[in-house]
Amino acid sequence: MDIGTLADSRRSEPITPVYVEPYLGPAPAGLGAKEWFQRISEDPGRPVSAERVRELVADVVRGPVRAGVVPS
């Protein structure tokens, strides 16, 4: 799905609302990185409507970028 320009691609980066959760649901509490990777590698996920993707992408707001902080 086209979400805009290359500059807009930040709206679909890890930790943004559209990245994985709409397709797989929230990660279980206490899941380590290895278990999370295994889960997303084995679960085919489920479709999400284009309208929902547009909503999630539109909600992303980038805060100030600071060293060691991942922007949202």
Residue pairs with C-beta under 8 A, 6 or more apart in sequence:
1 50
1 53
3 9
3 11
3 12
3 53
3 54
3 57
4 11
4 57
8 57
10 16
10 60
10 62
10 71
11 18
11 57
11 60
12 18
12 19
12 57
13 19
14 70
15 70
15 72
16 56
16 57
16 60
16 72
17 56
17 59
17 60
18 53
18 56
18 57
18 60
20 40
21 27
22 48
22 52
22 53
22 56
23 45
23 46
23 47
23 48
24 39
24 40
24 43
24 45
24 46
27 36
27 39
31 39
60 72
61 72
62 71
62 72
63 71
63 72
64 71
65 71
